[in-house]
Amino acid sequence: MNSATDWIRQGAGLVGPISLRNGSVGKVVLVGPRDNAKGAMVVLASGDAGGAQAVPLMDALKLMHPRQVVDILCTQERAFGESGLTPIELP
């Protein structure tokens, strides 16, 4: 599960850990606003040695707990949106 303390800034984006309902673990990468289809991606280890598979957030929703989805969308909006939510502050 993500929380505000789990997110780290990486370049212009934010990265946080995620555990999916199927037992997979990976990272959520936020790089743009919610209206950008590639603004939020879930990156999972692939079968290849050291490989990774990036999946758009919307394609991974069924594997996520609803609280994770809300946290991710709120974090994305705070980091990249224009709704007036308090901007996210990270170390």
FENVEN-V710512 format. One record per backbone hydrogen bond with DSSP energy under -1.0 kcal/mol. CO is the residue of the C=O (numbers start at 1). NH is the residue of the N-H. E is the energy in kcal/mol with one decimal. If there is no record, write none. Layout:
co=[CO/CO]
nh=[NH/NH]
e=[E/E]
This chain:
co=[3/8/10/13/14/15/16/18/20/24/26/27/28/29/30/33/36/39/39/40/41/42/43/44/48/51/53/55/56/57/60/61/63/65/66/67/68/69/70/71/72/73/74/75/76/77]
nh=[6/15/13/10/30/8/28/26/23/20/18/43/16/41/14/36/39/31/32/57/29/55/27/53/51/46/44/42/59/60/63/64/21/69/70/71/72/73/74/75/76/77/78/79/80/81]
e=[-1.9/-2.6/-1.9/-2.5/-3.0/-2.4/-3.4/-2.4/-2.0/-3.2/-2.0/-3.3/-2.1/-2.6/-2.3/-1.7/-2.5/-2.9/-1.5/-2.4/-3.0/-3.0/-2.3/-3.4/-1.9/-1.7/-2.8/-3.5/-1.5/-1.6/-1.6/-1.9/-3.4/-1.7/-2.4/-2.3/-2.7/-2.8/-2.6/-2.6/-2.7/-2.3/-2.7/-2.2/-2.8/-1.9]
